[in-house]
Structures are given as C-alpha cells and as structure tokens.
Amino acid sequence: MRIHSDVPSGVTVNQILGRPVCPSCGETMFAAVETHFLGRGRISNRWSCEACDHQFQTSMELPFAECC
C-alpha cells in the first residue's frame, strides 16, 4: 500500500489502522471528511483536523487483482 499526500512532508500514517496524523498539530484523524474512489484501487481522502482546523488530502493505491 502506498500513501501519498498533497502536503510536502509531515503526514504520517498509523500502519495498523491507516489513520493519518495532522501535519500541523499531530492530532490523529479518525474519519475523513470526504472519500473519493478513483477506480482501479485508488482512493483519495480529504481530512479536516478538529483540533486546529488544518485541512489536507491523502491518497492511496490498493493492490488491484484481475478477476478470473
């Protein structure tokens, strides 16, 4: 699984739960404000930190298995 962010640095992801940490204040995010399924296993999430109101976006690519 690859995690990408439009924030140049500072976004870390909890490897077990897949929850990002706010790059501004370090608060762990629990639910994305918006989720977009972009096809072929690509997912984009928009996050808004309740602690500091910072907004950022992450995207991830899940392994795509061809059907039989």
C-alpha positions as CSV (number, residue, x, y, z in Angstrom):
1,M,0.0,0.0,0.0
2,R,1.4,3.4,-1.0
3,I,0.2,6.6,0.8
4,H,0.6,10.0,-1.0
5,S,-0.3,13.4,0.3
6,D,-0.6,16.9,-1.2
7,V,1.3,18.1,2.0
8,P,5.0,18.1,1.2
9,S,6.1,16.5,4.5
10,G,4.8,15.7,7.9
11,V,1.9,13.4,7.3
12,T,2.4,10.1,8.9
13,V,0.1,7.2,8.8
14,N,-0.6,4.7,11.6
15,Q,0.4,1.5,9.9
16,I,-2.2,-0.7,11.7
17,L,-5.3,1.5,11.4
18,G,-4.4,3.6,8.4
19,R,-5.1,6.8,10.2
20,P,-3.1,9.9,9.3
21,V,-1.8,12.4,11.7
22,C,-2.4,16.1,11.2
23,P,0.8,17.6,9.8
24,S,0.1,20.9,11.6
25,C,-0.6,19.8,15.2
26,G,0.0,16.0,15.3
27,E,-3.6,15.0,16.2
28,T,-4.6,11.6,14.9
29,M,-7.5,11.7,12.4
30,F,-10.4,9.2,12.8
31,A,-12.7,9.8,9.8
32,A,-12.2,11.5,6.5
33,V,-14.5,14.5,5.6
34,E,-14.7,13.1,2.0
35,T,-13.7,9.9,0.3
36,H,-13.4,9.5,-3.5
37,F,-13.0,6.1,-5.2
38,L,-11.0,6.9,-8.3
39,G,-11.0,3.4,-9.8
40,R,-8.5,0.5,-10.0
41,G,-7.9,0.6,-6.3
42,R,-7.2,4.3,-5.9
43,I,-8.8,6.1,-3.0
44,S,-8.5,9.8,-2.1
45,N,-9.5,11.2,1.3
46,R,-9.9,14.8,2.5
47,W,-9.3,15.4,6.1
48,S,-10.1,18.3,8.5
49,C,-8.4,18.4,11.9
50,E,-10.9,19.1,14.7
51,A,-8.1,20.4,16.9
52,C,-6.5,23.1,14.7
53,D,-8.8,23.2,11.6
54,H,-5.9,22.3,9.2
55,Q,-7.2,20.6,6.1
56,F,-5.2,18.1,3.9
57,Q,-5.6,15.3,1.5
58,T,-4.2,11.8,1.3
59,S,-4.5,9.2,-1.4
60,M,-3.7,5.5,-1.5
61,E,-3.4,2.7,-4.0
62,L,-4.7,-0.7,-3.0
63,P,-3.5,-3.8,-4.9
64,F,-5.7,-4.4,-7.8
65,A,-6.5,-8.1,-8.6
66,E,-7.8,-9.0,-12.1
67,C,-10.8,-11.1,-11.9
68,C,-10.6,-14.7,-13.3
